[in-house]
Amino acid sequence: MRWPAIVLALLVVVLQYPLWIGKGGWLRVWEVEQQLTAQRDGNRKLEQRNTGLEAEVRDLKSGYEAVEERARFELGLTKPDEIFVQTPPQK
């Protein structure tokens, strides 16, 4: 009477192994879901960055105001007959 119970318990363990720990088991599904969530968060951040860059490119293509602003702030350029005054930052 004990042997059939032991054999059945062992059979249940053997059948449950692939479900929980195997290649397509619950642990692997959980890991893949975590990776998917992380990838979606990364994609969302990159989409926001791309949207900002797209708007900047559109501004640079559409008019000279954006080009002039970049030249003034990033390169320190001035227009002809314009005086540039720079004050040191306050502490």
Secondary structure by P-SEA (a helix, b strand, c coil): caaaaaaaaaaaaaaacccccccccaaaaaaaaaaaaaaaaaaaaaaaaaaaaaaaaaaaaccaaaaaaaaaaccccccccbbbbbbcccc
